[in-house]
């Protein structure tokens, strides 16, 4: 471990130990940038501690080495005025056909090989399979630019935001048709490298990695999941995921048992109840999971400290 990386770990340790000692998860809201004023009544509820906001790469780097962080600054100042904390999620994968939210130079310049590859997604129980895009993090030229963005964000916001959240590890691409040099090992290493870079850059704010599945892996048969959790444990990195679905079989064969195994060993566990998550039903009641069921499972099995709730969550509609 390099001296600089050790300093990053130690710098964040004090903050991590000061927070989230209570067992009951704190409630945060998950939303998109630009929506804050519309949901101010939700944000200012006494049971809400902060907001997680998703920012895509294209919005933050408008041209090569031209960065525009004004929206993050505006959101941070707005939430600070309400005495609420901010987590930013840096999005490099997208779930709609028209969503190609990386800078134009990544899409057009030869060295980046198109920048994106198609991926497929089937979120929730009432959603049809659709296609979107994922950034070629396994392409060193693309990854270098993504890490540059992380570094610029750290210069501006480290210690000012509560944390930065790297998106979920799950992707689903057509490996037989791929011409980008993708391999499952290269993808895993790229995700680990990005996480290490972010931990190195952000010395005070939390660094949070969403982890749910890895391509090519089932029940840790490539040791991707076990290696990631151990890496996070050793380096004071927070982990979480985009979905809390109690006892969901696919998750139980992948990330969930590791969250259970590492309860109390990570600086922070933060997981989401997003719009698709709300569509899942409790197999016993045949009804959508209630807030109480989500919280109970998050607290007692997964060891969650923060839940990022969709604004569509029924209980949030009761101001």
N, C-alpha and C positions, 0 to 999 in steps of 0.2 A: 504493500500500500504506500503510495507516495505521501510525502510530508504534507502537501497541499490538501490531499484527500482526507488525511487524518484531521487536519484543522477544520475542514468542512463538517466532518462528523462531530467533533468536539464542540464546534460553534453552535450546532443545532441542539445538542444534548440538553442544555439547561432549559431551553424553551420547551422541549418535549416533556421533560420531567415535571414542569410546572403545570401542565394542562392535562385535562382528561383523567383525573384520578377517580372521579365518580364512575360508578358502574353503568348507570342508565345513560343510553346514548343521547347526545345533544341533537336537537333538530335544526337543520339548515334547509334552505330552499335551493333547488337546482333550477336554473333558468338560462335564457340567452341574453346577451348584451342588448341593451335598449329597452328592456321590459321592466326595469326596476320601479319607475314611478307608477306604472300601472298596477303593481302588486305591493305598493307601500304598506297597505293595511296588513298584508300577510307578513311582510318583513318585520314590522314593528310589534307583532305579537310578542307577548312576554316569553313564550316558549320557543322562540326562534333566536338562534345565536349568530347566524351569518348566512352568507349566500355563496353558492358555487356558480360561476358563470363560464360558459363555453365561448372561447375565442378561436376562430380558425386561422390558419397560417396566413392565408392570403390577405386577411383584414389587417394583420399586424406588420407584414412586409409587403408594401405596395409595389415596390420595384426592388431590384437587387441592391441590397445594403441601404435601402430607404425604409425606415421603420416608422410606424405611426402607432404609438401606444396611448393616444389621447382618450380612446374609449375606456381603456383600463383605468387610466387616471381619473376620468370622470366618475366611473362606477365606484372606484375606491374612495374618492372624496365624498360621494353621495352616501355610501354605506357608513363611512366614518362619522358623518354627521348624524347618523341614526344609531351610532354606537354598535354597529354590526361588523363582523369580520368578513374577509373576502378570500375565497379560494378561486384560482383561475385554472381552467382546464384548457390545455393547449391541444387543439384538435388537428390531427393529420390524417384522419380517415372519415369517410362520409357515407351516408346511407341512402342517398337518392341519386338517380341517374345523372341529373344535371349538376350535382354538387361536386365541383372540381376546384375546391377552395385552397389551391396552392398558388404561389406567384406565377405570373405568365412565363418568366424566364425558366422556371422549373419545367413547365409544360413544353417549351419550345426549343430550348438550347440542347444541342446534340449530346453533351456529356451527361445529361440527366435522363436520357432514354425515355422521354415522355413523362417522367416524374411519378405517374400514378399507374396502378393496374386495377382492372375491374375486380370487384368482390361481390359476394352474395350474402344476404342476411335474412333471417327469419325471426324477428323479434316478437315476443309475446305470443299469445294464443289465438288472437284474432287478426293477425297481420299476414298478408300473403308474402311469399318470398320476393324480394326486390333486389335490385343491384345498385351498388355504389362504387366507391373507390377507396383505395388505400395507398398511401405514399410509400415509395420504394426505399425504405430505410436501409435495406441491405445493399443499396447502391452507395458506395462511399462518397460520391460527389453530392448526392441528395442529402445524405446524412450529415455531411459537413455543414451544409446550409441550414439544416434544421437545428443542429447544435449551436450554430452561430446565433440563431434566433433565441434559443434558450439563454445563451450567455448575455445577450443584450437585455433580455427581460430581467435577468438577475442584477445587472448593473443598475437598473431603474427601480426595481421593486423588492429586492431582497430585504427582509426585515420589515417591510411595509404591508405586504400581503401576508395572510396566515399561511398560505401554501400554494404550490403549483402542482397540478395534477396532470400526469401523462396518461393518455387514453388507454382503453382496454387492449389487452394482448391478443384477443381473438381476431383472426382474419380468416376468410374463406375464399381462396383464389383457385383458378383452374391451373393446376401445376403442369398438366400435360401440354397446355398451350403456351405456357409462360416462356418469354424470351428475354427476361430481365436478369437472369442469373439467380433467381430465387432458390433458396433451399431452406428447409426448416431449421437447420443448424445456424445458417447465416442470419436468418430472421431472429432467432432467439438471441444470438450474440449481439445483433444490432440493438435490440430492445434493452439488453443489459448495458451496452455501451452508452446509450442515451440516458439511461437512469443514472449511471455513474457520473456522466458529464453534468447532469442536472444537480446531483448531490454536491459535486465539486463547486458548481457555480453559485448555488443558493446555500449560503453558510448559516443563515438564521431561520428563514421560512422553511416550513415543512416541504419535503419532496415526497409526493404521493404517486405511486404507480397503481393503476387499475389492472388487475389480473383476473381473468376468468378461464380462458382456454388458450392453448398453444396449438398451432397447426401441426399435424402429424402425431399429436400426443393424445393418449387416453390412459387414465389411471397412472400418470407419471411414468409411462413406459420409456420415455427418453430422459427422465430426470430433469426436465425443464422446470416443472413446478417446484420441485424440492430445492433445486439450485437457486431459483429466484427467491424463495422464502428465506433460505439460509443467507443469501447475499444481503437481503434487506435487514435481516436480524443483526448481522455483523456490522452493518454500516449505517445504522440508525435511519433507515428509510421506511416511510409509511406505505402501507398497502391498502387496497380496497377493491371495489368492483362496481360495475354499472347496474347490478341487479341483486336484490335480496329476494330470493324465492325459496321459502322454507322447504327443505328436503328435496329440492328439485334434482332429479336423477342425474342429469348431465353435470350439474355443478358438484354433486356429491362424488362424481367420478373424477373430478378435476380440482378446483381451487378450494372448495368448502372445507374438506378435511384438514387442509393445511392451515386455514384460518383458525380452526378449532385447536390444532396442535400448537400454534404459536400465540394463543391467547395470553395477553400480558407480557409478551416478549418483544413486541414491536412498539415504536414510539407513538403510533397512531394507526387506527383502522377506521377508514371512512368508506361507506358504501351507499349506494343510491337506490331509491325507489323511483324509477323513471316511468314515463307513460306506458311503455310496453309491459313493465313489471306489474302495473295495476290490472292488467288483463288476466293474469294467472289466477286460477281458482284453487281453493283448498279442496283436495280430493275427498275429504271427509264431509265437508259442509256443502260442496258443489257451488259455493259462492266465492266471489273474489276475496282474497285475503284482507283482513281488517288491519287497521293501524296497530292494534294491540298484538296481532299475530306476527306482523313484520317486526315490531320492536322486540318482542319476546325472543324470537329466533335470532335476531341480530345481536342481542345482548348476551344470551346464554349459550348459544352455540358458536357464533362467529366472533364474539368479542369486539363488537363494533363500538367505537367512541362517538362517531358522527354519522347521522343519516342525512343524505341529501335527498329531499323530497321533491317530487314533481309538483308544480303548481296545480296540476289536475287532481292531486290527492283529495279525496272527499272531505277529510277532516279539516283541511286548510281552507275550505270554502265557507267554513263557519267562523266568521270573524268574531 
